[in-house]
Amino acid sequence: MARRPTPPGTPTPTGIGHFVDLVRTTVPPLHPGGVPFVAVPLAIAGLGRNRPWIRRIGLATAAANAAFFRHPHRVPPNRADIVVSPADGEVALVDHAAPPAELGLGTEPLPRVSIFLSVFDVHVQRVPAPGVVRSVLHQKGQFRSADLPEASDHNERTSMVIDTPSGHQIVVVQIAGLVARRIVCDAKPGDKLTLGDTYGLIRFGSRVDTYFPAGTKLLVERGQRAVGAETVLADLSEL
């Protein structure tokens, strides 16, 4: 992650101050949803200070959870009518498919990009397009491996429909995976969302599908690595 530029006239920190500044700009902060998963193993490590093996396991677990729940700063492109990746991960599918049936948006296949998140990827979800939330629906389902095409239809999921300022409609779907059992979506109908802001989280290993208006030209390919809030998936100004 690139460091943010220092504003002109800002004093250069030295000693401890410089070290603290370096840590803040290079170590991603922790998503609030991960705090219990880091605090509990740290507490166990503290209680097991006289048992080295317990301490080591506690510290290792805390470090692994801190890495999983990392929440890095991202800078979305400054362009109108674009759709950015809602998640970090590998582009697993670039195709056409009907949006989730529970949304009542019809059966016409729409352009779709599916991004698979391994346990090593950042697991927060970003707003793919600015606009107003029309609906948020949770659908119970199975917990198949999220990299399988049928996961879109059979797995547990939370779908969000966004109406963009230019009149387009974007659907983004958080899909639970083989290990993931918890989907968090903080957005609610009527919320006004800003491009690239964090709106949700999936624990642990998952997939995020984005559906676009008919006729959208997709700008990514299968197998490509996507960066949440920064990789441009489509340009709606061409519609």
Phi, psi and omega per residue, in radians:
M1 nan 2.274 -3.117
A2 -1.246 2.513 3.116
R3 -1.316 2.552 3.091
R4 -1.283 2.432 -3.141
P5 -1.141 2.527 3.116
T6 -1.425 2.232 -3.133
P7 -1.021 2.523 3.116
P8 -0.978 2.436 3.095
G9 1.525 -0.077 3.135
T10 -1.326 2.236 3.140
P11 -1.074 2.472 3.109
T12 -1.370 2.102 -3.108
P13 -1.218 2.622 3.129
T14 -2.242 2.817 3.066
G15 1.022 -2.280 -3.107
I16 -1.075 -0.672 -3.132
G17 -1.062 -0.694 3.132
H18 -1.173 -0.696 3.130
F19 -1.115 -0.774 3.131
V20 -1.078 -0.750 3.131
D21 -1.106 -0.687 3.128
L22 -1.116 -0.746 3.124
V23 -1.102 -0.779 -3.103
R24 -1.089 -0.575 -3.067
T25 -1.616 -0.173 -3.115
T26 -2.035 -0.444 3.137
V27 -1.713 2.045 -3.124
P28 -1.063 2.480 3.078
P29 -1.201 2.955 -3.108
L30 -1.700 2.323 3.044
H31 -1.159 2.426 -3.128
P32 -0.922 -0.551 -3.137
G33 -1.156 -0.280 -3.133
G34 -1.652 -0.138 -3.074
V35 -0.967 -0.837 3.138
P36 -1.088 -0.564 -3.082
F37 -1.304 -0.307 3.074
V38 -1.696 -0.694 -3.068
A39 -1.158 -0.722 -3.085
V40 -1.107 -0.902 3.112
P41 -1.133 -0.506 3.052
L42 -1.136 -0.709 3.105
A43 -1.121 -0.704 3.107
I44 -1.107 -0.714 3.109
A45 -1.087 -0.664 3.121
G46 -1.169 -0.710 3.135
L47 -1.217 -0.455 -3.116
G48 -1.731 0.519 -3.093
R49 -1.102 -0.394 3.106
N50 -1.619 -0.032 3.073
R51 -2.150 1.711 -3.044
P52 -0.931 -0.652 -3.090
W53 -1.201 -0.623 3.074
I54 -1.194 -0.728 3.139
R55 -1.079 -0.765 -3.122
R56 -1.128 -0.752 3.126
I57 -1.106 -0.751 3.129
G58 -1.078 -0.787 -3.125
L59 -1.186 -0.693 3.134
A60 -1.136 -0.723 3.124
T61 -1.146 -0.730 3.118
A62 -1.090 -0.743 -3.136
A63 -1.138 -0.730 3.139
A64 -1.120 -0.730 3.131
N65 -1.202 -0.640 3.098
A66 -1.101 -0.670 3.107
A67 -1.185 -0.711 -3.127
F68 -1.145 -0.730 -3.073
F69 -1.602 0.331 3.135
R70 -1.105 2.595 -3.027
H71 -2.345 1.303 -3.039
P72 -1.221 2.671 3.086
H73 -1.264 2.403 3.116
R74 -2.298 2.623 3.136
V75 -2.105 1.830 -3.141
P76 -1.180 2.659 3.071
P77 -1.067 2.514 -3.130
N78 -1.597 1.222 -3.128
R79 -2.428 2.527 -3.138
A80 -1.444 2.637 3.021
D81 1.079 0.503 3.045
I82 -1.805 2.789 3.048
V83 -2.108 2.160 -3.126
V84 -1.793 2.898 3.136
S85 -1.133 2.318 3.106
P86 -1.424 -0.059 -3.058
A87 -2.748 2.787 2.977
D88 -1.465 2.501 3.069
G89 2.632 -2.947 -3.123
E90 -1.683 2.364 3.070
V91 -1.231 1.907 -3.060
A92 -1.574 -0.560 -3.132
L93 -2.487 2.440 2.944
V94 -2.306 1.748 -3.008
D95 -2.687 -2.801 3.047
H96 -2.176 2.364 3.138
A97 -2.743 2.712 3.079
A98 -1.276 2.453 3.091
P99 -1.135 2.874 -3.123
P100 -0.869 2.327 -3.034
A101 -1.037 -0.576 -3.066
E102 -1.142 -0.277 -3.140
L103 -1.384 -0.312 3.129
G104 1.188 0.577 -3.100
L105 -1.714 0.187 3.104
G106 1.653 3.121 -3.084
T107 -1.924 0.085 3.129
E108 -1.171 2.215 3.101
P109 -1.102 2.323 3.128
L110 -2.041 2.706 3.050
P111 -0.991 2.396 -3.077
R112 -2.451 2.489 3.000
V113 -2.169 2.183 3.110
S114 -1.917 2.266 3.137
I115 -2.038 2.158 -3.141
F116 -1.653 2.258 3.137
L117 -1.874 2.031 3.040
S118 -1.408 3.034 -3.138
V119 -1.159 -0.211 -3.124
F120 -1.634 -0.132 -3.124
D121 -1.512 2.791 2.978
V122 -1.123 2.319 -3.023
H123 -1.899 0.187 3.002
V124 -1.417 2.645 3.093
Q125 -1.876 2.484 -3.094
R126 -1.946 2.665 3.110
V127 -1.199 2.063 -3.076
P128 -1.329 -0.425 -3.134
A129 -2.644 2.482 3.126
P130 -1.229 2.695 3.100
G131 2.682 -2.899 -3.116
V132 -1.901 2.360 3.141
V133 -1.275 2.081 3.087
R134 -1.439 -0.760 -3.113
S135 -2.742 2.684 3.032
V136 -2.366 2.119 -3.091
L137 -2.282 2.347 3.076
H138 -1.826 2.305 3.140
Q139 -2.112 2.086 3.087
K140 -1.211 2.670 -3.119
G141 -3.017 -2.769 -3.087
Q142 -1.551 3.120 3.133
F143 -2.238 1.013 3.075
R144 -1.308 2.912 3.103
S145 -1.010 2.248 -3.014
A146 -1.216 -0.253 -3.140
D147 -1.493 -0.017 3.097
L148 -1.489 2.443 -3.131
P149 -0.972 -0.661 -3.084
E150 -1.233 -0.152 3.112
A151 -1.055 -0.524 -3.135
S152 -1.071 -0.578 -3.073
D153 -1.674 -0.543 -2.976
H154 -1.832 -0.404 -3.045
N155 -1.439 2.760 3.041
E156 -1.080 2.448 -3.014
R157 -2.731 2.800 3.000
T158 -2.229 2.136 -3.083
S159 -1.904 2.451 3.109
M160 -2.258 2.305 3.106
V161 -1.861 2.234 -3.118
I162 -2.046 2.245 3.005
D163 -1.663 2.034 -3.085
T164 -1.415 2.820 -3.137
P165 -1.052 -0.456 -3.111
S166 -1.552 0.079 3.056
G167 1.632 0.137 3.096
H168 -1.583 2.900 -3.137
Q169 -2.185 2.236 3.122
I170 -2.067 2.372 3.081
V171 -2.025 2.225 3.094
V172 -2.172 2.296 -3.004
V173 -2.177 2.107 3.030
Q174 -1.525 2.172 -3.046
I175 -2.094 2.211 3.090
A176 -1.223 2.716 -3.117
G177 -2.077 -2.797 -3.099
L178 -1.115 -0.649 -3.126
V179 -1.794 -0.594 -3.109
A180 -1.132 2.264 3.141
R181 -2.266 0.102 -3.050
R182 -2.494 2.078 3.086
I183 -1.926 2.247 3.106
V184 -2.013 2.170 3.058
C185 -2.246 1.997 -3.090
D186 -1.520 -0.206 -3.116
A187 -1.368 2.600 3.136
K188 -2.323 2.698 3.103
P189 -0.929 2.344 -3.121
G190 1.662 -0.263 3.121
D191 -1.169 2.477 3.040
K192 -1.704 2.071 -3.034
L193 -1.816 2.569 3.115
T194 -1.875 2.434 -3.118
L195 -0.924 2.232 3.049
G196 1.511 -0.168 3.131
D197 -1.192 2.642 3.095
T198 -1.332 2.299 3.133
Y199 -2.218 -0.183 -3.086
G200 -2.871 -3.076 -3.057
L201 -2.784 2.486 3.033
I202 -2.196 2.331 3.094
R203 -1.963 2.283 -0.152
F204 -2.248 1.948 -3.077
G205 1.547 2.085 -2.955
S206 -2.908 -2.851 -3.113
R207 -2.670 2.608 3.098
V208 -2.302 2.155 3.106
D209 -1.812 2.459 3.047
T210 -2.168 2.234 3.110
Y211 -1.891 2.443 -3.037
F212 -2.078 2.845 3.080
P213 -1.053 2.632 3.104
A214 -0.976 2.415 3.126
G215 1.583 -0.054 3.136
T216 -1.202 2.350 3.055
K217 -1.610 2.072 -3.101
L218 -1.451 2.485 -2.991
L219 -1.900 0.165 3.113
V220 -2.147 2.866 -3.138
E221 -2.185 2.733 3.101
R222 -1.040 2.377 -3.136
G223 1.630 -0.217 3.127
Q224 -1.281 2.572 3.031
R225 -1.527 2.307 3.133
A226 -1.931 2.533 3.093
V227 -1.975 2.117 -3.103
G228 -0.971 2.334 3.091
A229 1.320 -0.140 -3.069
E230 -2.113 -0.655 3.124
T231 -1.304 2.187 -3.131
V232 -1.456 2.117 3.134
L233 -1.547 -0.564 -3.089
A234 -2.827 2.765 3.079
D235 -2.096 1.864 -3.061
L236 -1.352 -0.179 3.140
S237 -1.202 -0.280 -3.133
E238 -1.476 -0.117 -3.138
L239 -1.322 nan nan
